[in-house]
Amino acid sequence: MLESPLIEVETRILGCLIEKQHTTPDYYPLTLNALIAACNQTSNRHPIVLFSEKIVSDGLESLRHRQLVWVVSVSGSRALKYEQRLTDSLHLSLQETALLCVLMLRGPQTLGELRGRSERIYPFADLVETEAAMQALCQAEPEPLSIKLPRLPGTKEARFAHLLAGPVEVDVVATAMEEEKVKGSPSLVFLEAEVKNLHAELADLRAAFEAFRAEF
């Protein structure tokens, strides 16, 4: 377990590094500019943030001191790049990594949401496999890495949350869910998220290509 809880920017940085490590491996580790863009994405993120370069730089420096991020020098690149060490330090499987990444980037999720939204990192065969990996996180030693939240009024399924940033306040989760409801029906929100996801992937590829061109 971590020596102390992560703060918001640290959680977002590590979640983004994990995500890009598995979804765009050809462009990982990430430069500072690429990491800022990943943190400030408007798709596959909750809450949406607008971190400045200083905020991300300070977060990286804190994570470096905690040995959760390493700075690496890549041959042929003049820019420093960053890679995460969280998954190694916690000895996570790929299944556990996929679930924890989604929770870090999108907040509390149901098992169904976790299965669908973690597919780019690990394609779970079914909800049984998803639940088994989640239980491993909930029962991790010496301390659990996630928790099953009480089912909130008006919901059919319980949600899970990560514990890397400390205990979860159920009231805060309930407020966030209410904010999501006013945006539209669950099915519509899901479809909109998938469309945004495709646009985000294309934007990632374009940004990586432009960064590659700039090095020559």
N, C-alpha and C positions, 0 to 999 in steps of 0.2 A: 504494500500500500504506500501511498505518497506520504512524505513527512508532514506536509501541510496541504490544505485544500487549494485547488486552483482558483484563480480569479477569472473573470469573464474573458478577458483578452487571451489569457493563457489557454483556456479551454478551447476557444475558437481557433487559435493558432495550431494547437496540436490536432484538433479535429480536421482542419484543412490539410495539414501535412499528411495525415493518415489517408484521407480521401484521395488526394492527388497521387500519393505513392502507389495506390492500387488502380486508380482509374486512368491516369495519364503517366505511366511509369517512364516513358521516354523523356519526359520533361521534369523528372524528379531527380534530385532534390530541387527545391524552389529558391529562386532569387527573392530578395526582399520585395521587389515590385510585384512579382507573381503572387507572393503570399498575401500582400495587401489586397490585391484584386480578389483572391480566393476568400479572404475574410469578409469582404464587402459585397460578395455575391448577393443578388436578390432572390435567387432560386435555391432550393434545398437548404435554406437557412431559417432558423427562428431562435431569437429575434433577428430582424434585419439590423445591421450595424453600419456605421460609417467611420471606421477607425482611421486615424491619421497615420502618417509614416512614423511619427514619434511614438504613438501608442503601441504600434506593432513592434517597433525597434526595442522599446522598453520591455515589452512582453517577452521578446526573444532573449534579451539579456538576462531576464529573471529565469527563464527556462534553461538557459545555458548554465547558470550557476547551480541549478537543480539537476543538471546533467540529464535533462529530458529532451534537449535539442542539441545537436552538434552542428558546427560550422564546417563545411567541406569545400575544398578547392577542386573544381572540375577541370580537367585538361581541356584547353582550347577556349575556356570561358574566363573573362576578366572579372566577372561578378562573383561575389561570395554566394554560396548557396547553403540552404538549411535542410536538415533531415531530423525526423523525430526519433526518439529513443524510448518513448512511453511504452509501446507494445512489447519491446524487449525487456524493459525493466519490470513489467507486470507479468511477463511470461504468458502472453495471450495467444490463443489459437486464432486462426484466420476467421473462424465463425464468431468468436468472441470479439475480435477486432472490428468486424463488420458492424455488429450490433452497437458496440460502444461508440463507434464513430458516428453513427446515425443519431444516437442519443446526445452526443456532444454538440452536433451541428443543428439538430432540429428540436431538441427538448423531449419531454416525455412522449412515449409512443405506445400504441397497442402492439400485440404480437403480429397482427396482420400488417400494420403499417411498417413495422420493423422488417418483416420478411420482404415486402415489396420495395422498400427504400434502401435496402442493403444489397440489392441484387448486383450492383456494379462492382462490389467488392467480393461478395460471396453469394452464389445463388442457392439459397436454401431449398431443399426438395419439398418441404411441407412445413406446416405449423408445428408438428411434433419435433422436428429437428431444430426449428427456431426456438421453441420453448426450452429444449435441452441446453442449448448454448446460453440462453438467458439465465437459466437456473444455475449454470456454472458461474456466471458473473455474480449472481445474487448470493452464492455460497462460497465465494472466493475467500481464501485464507491469506493473511491473518485477519483481513477485514473485507466485507462485501464491497463490490465495485458498482452494484446497481441494486435497485429496490423495487418491489411491486407496490404501487400506490393503491390506496383505498379507491374503490370504484366510486366515482363522483355522481351525484344526482343527475338524472337525465342521460346517463351514458350506459351502454350495454356491456362494455368491456373495461377491464382495469388497464391502466397504463404503467409502463416501467420508466424509471429515470436513472441516470448515472449518479454516483456519489463522489465523483472526483472533485467536485466543488463544495463538498460538505453536505449536510442534511438538506432534504428537499422540503420546501414549504408547500403543503397541499393547497392552501388558499391561493398562492401565486399561480399554481398550475391551473386551478379552476378559473381564475381571471383570464389567463391566456387562452383557455379553451373557449370562453365566452367571446373573446375578441375574434377567434377563428370563425365562429358560427355566423357572425354578421357579414362575413365575406362571401357566403354562398353555401349551397348544399355540399355535403362531404364528397359526393361523386364529382361535382363540378370543380371543387377545389383540387381534387386528386388529378383530374384531367388537365387543369391549368398548370399544376405543378409539373406534370410530365412534359408538357409542351415547353415550359420554362427550362426544364432539365435539359432537353435537347438543344435549346438555344444556348444554354450555359456551356454544354460540351463543345459546341461549335465555336463559341467565343474563346474557350480555353485553348483550343487547337490553333485558332487564329493568333491569339496573344503569344503562344509558345513559338509559333512560326516567325512572328515579327521579332521576338527576342532572339531567336536563332539567327535571323538575318542581320540583326544589329551587331552581332559578335564578329561579323566578317566585313 
